[in-house]
Amino acid sequence: IELDGQNSAEIWSAFRVGKRGHSKIITYNKNDDSLVICAMHDGYRKCLKHPAIHERHVLIMKEDGTIQIQDVIIAKHPHLAISRFHIGAENEVVFVNPYTCCIDNKIQIICSLPIELSDCYISDLFGVKKKAKCLEIFFRTNEIDKITTTIIFKNKE
């Protein structure tokens, strides 16, 4: 999640970070059917005039591998937020509707807010940038304080 154009850590260069927040696990529950992990970080306290806390709740269903991610922003003042999911340039992204897209006809992503597709760069090797695609979800924290994204892996045949 990016808030007001700021990352939650001060990025100096590829693989170098300055000011960073502290994170902690709030909840960790594992049973026969699912795994639930809830965590938070305070990385925005040093980089924003009006700080915020970011909580992420992840539910993984063991039977089918479905992943549900809920991002919650706790803030007293409004922020422009962007949630991003990076997708490889070689992957095909097809939109079913403004809230749902499929990647390579193998993964379906459903979001509680409209999804946009943009170009970006990723670095999986030191000093090497590759062109990629990025799914972006925009929202204002004074209007919406949480978003839910569900990732469904289609059956492997």
C-alpha positions in Angstrom: 0.0 0.0 0.0 1.2 3.5 -0.9 -0.2 6.5 1.0 -0.1 10.0 -0.3 2.6 9.0 -2.8 4.9 7.6 -0.1 6.2 4.1 0.4 6.1 2.8 4.0 9.9 2.8 4.0 12.5 5.3 2.7 14.0 3.6 -0.4 17.5 4.8 -1.2 18.2 2.6 -4.2 17.7 -1.0 -5.3 17.9 -3.2 -2.3 18.8 -0.3 0.1 16.3 1.0 2.7 16.7 3.9 5.1 13.9 4.8 7.5 11.6 1.8 7.9 8.7 0.9 10.1 8.2 -1.8 12.7 5.9 -4.7 12.1 4.3 -7.2 14.3 2.0 -10.2 14.0 -1.4 -9.6 15.6 -2.9 -13.0 15.0 -1.7 -16.3 13.7 -4.3 -19.1 13.6 -3.8 -22.4 11.8 -6.3 -25.2 11.6 -7.2 -28.1 9.3 -9.1 -25.8 6.9 -7.3 -22.5 6.8 -4.4 -20.3 7.9 -5.1 -16.7 9.1 -2.3 -14.2 9.6 -3.0 -10.6 10.7 -0.1 -8.2 11.0 0.5 -4.4 11.1 3.3 -1.9 10.6 3.9 1.7 11.5 6.1 2.6 8.5 4.1 5.7 7.6 4.7 7.3 11.0 8.1 8.8 9.8 7.2 9.8 6.2 3.7 11.3 6.4 2.6 14.6 8.1 -0.5 12.7 9.3 0.7 9.1 10.0 -1.3 5.9 9.6 -1.2 2.3 10.5 -1.5 -0.4 7.9 -3.0 -3.8 8.9 -3.1 -6.7 6.6 -5.3 -9.8 7.2 -4.5 -12.8 5.1 -6.8 -15.9 5.0 -5.5 -18.9 3.0 -8.0 -21.8 2.5 -6.1 -25.0 2.4 -8.5 -27.0 0.3 -8.3 -24.9 -2.9 -5.5 -22.4 -2.0 -7.7 -19.4 -2.3 -6.1 -16.3 -0.7 -8.1 -13.4 0.7 -6.2 -10.3 1.6 -7.9 -7.5 3.6 -5.9 -4.2 3.9 -7.0 -1.9 6.6 -5.7 1.7 7.0 -6.1 3.2 10.5 -5.8 7.0 10.3 -7.3 10.2 11.8 -6.7 12.2 8.6 -7.6 11.3 5.0 -5.0 9.8 2.7 -4.9 8.8 -1.0 -4.0 5.1 -1.0 -2.9 2.8 -3.8 -2.7 -1.0 -3.5 -0.5 -2.7 -6.1 0.0 -6.2 -7.3 3.0 -6.7 -9.7 2.4 -9.1 -12.6 5.1 -10.2 -15.0 5.2 -8.6 -18.5 4.8 -12.0 -20.1 1.6 -12.6 -18.3 -1.8 -12.0 -20.0 -4.3 -9.9 -18.0 -7.9 -10.0 -19.1 -10.6 -8.0 -17.3 -14.0 -9.7 -16.6 -15.4 -6.5 -15.1 -13.9 -3.5 -13.3 -13.5 -5.5 -10.1 -12.3 -8.8 -11.6 -9.4 -9.9 -13.8 -7.8 -13.2 -14.9 -4.1 -13.8 -15.3 -3.1 -16.3 -17.9 -6.6 -17.8 -17.5 -5.1 -19.5 -14.3 -5.6 -17.0 -11.6 -8.6 -14.8 -10.9 -8.3 -11.7 -8.8 -11.4 -10.1 -7.4 -11.3 -6.8 -5.5 -13.9 -4.8 -3.5 -12.9 -1.7 -5.6 -12.2 -1.2 -9.3 -8.8 -2.5 -10.5 -6.7 -0.6 -13.1 -3.8 -2.0 -15.1 -0.6 0.0 -15.6 3.0 -0.5 -16.7 5.8 -0.6 -14.1 9.3 -2.0 -13.5 10.4 -4.7 -11.2 13.9 -5.8 -10.0 14.4 -9.4 -9.2 18.1 -9.1 -9.7 20.4 -6.4 -8.2 20.6 -3.4 -10.5 18.5 -5.0 -13.2 15.0 -3.5 -14.0 12.4 -5.4 -16.0 9.2 -4.1 -17.6 6.1 -5.5 -15.9 2.4 -4.9 -15.4 0.8 -3.7 -12.2 -2.7 -4.0 -10.9 -3.6 -0.9 -9.0 -6.5 -0.2 -6.7 -7.0 3.5 -5.7 -9.0 4.7 -2.7 -9.3 7.5 -0.2 -9.0 6.5 3.4 -11.7 9.0 4.6 -14.2 7.3 2.3 -13.0 3.7 2.5 -10.7 2.4 5.2 -10.3 -1.2 4.0 -10.2 -3.2 0.7 -10.5 -6.9 0.2 -8.7 -8.8 -2.6 -9.4 -12.4 -3.3 -7.0 -14.5 -5.3 -8.5 -17.7 -6.8 -6.3 -20.4 -8.4 -8.3 -22.1 -11.1 -8.1 -25.9 -11.2 -5.0 -27.4 -12.7 -5.8 -29.9 -15.4 
